[in-house]
Amino acid sequence: MTSQNNQSTTTALTLTLFILPILYLTHRQKKLSAKRHAYNAEREKERAFLHNLTLHPNMQPLRPPLPDIVRTILGRCRFAYLSTMDVDAKSSHLSLMRFTYLAEEELTVTAEIYREAHLKNNPEYPQFIVGKDIAMLRVDVLSARICNINDEVIKWNVESK
């Protein structure tokens, strides 16, 4: 009888050890799938919002307080293109820049007084933020052309109503 009890216990223990990892992995996969679905749904809302901006270029310009969706996008992004023009030389230049968005101030940071915040937000790039010959730049955008992934472009001006 003892031998049979030990065998039953061993069988139950073996079965439990076999089933638990399967249950754990199934549960974990469901959680990851739900997170992925929520992430994709959020990105789809952002794409729809940006697409709507391109379809209605005469909309009011976005000014603080910015909508939550814009704050989310700016908070997640780190790169921006800055195009400069030299009218006299009839030339232009496109630069890829790292930026930091401070939601509490609704401000895109590249200014000298915010160097520390910019470094904290981009700790992997101190060589572009701190150094003897590294300048910080504050950009006040007065007008812009905004392009989405579908190459739809809108023109925006801070004074447009």
Salt bridges, closest charged atoms under 4 A:
GLU44 OE1 - ARG47 NH1 3.11
GLU46 OE2 - ARG43 NH1 3.69
GLU46 OE1 - ARG76 NH2 2.44
GLU106 OE2 - ARG71 NH1 2.65
GLU112 OE1 - ARG115 NH2 2.67
GLU124 OE2 - ARG98 NH2 3.45
ASP140 OD1 - ARG138 NE 3.22
GLU152 OE1 - HIS51 ND1 2.95
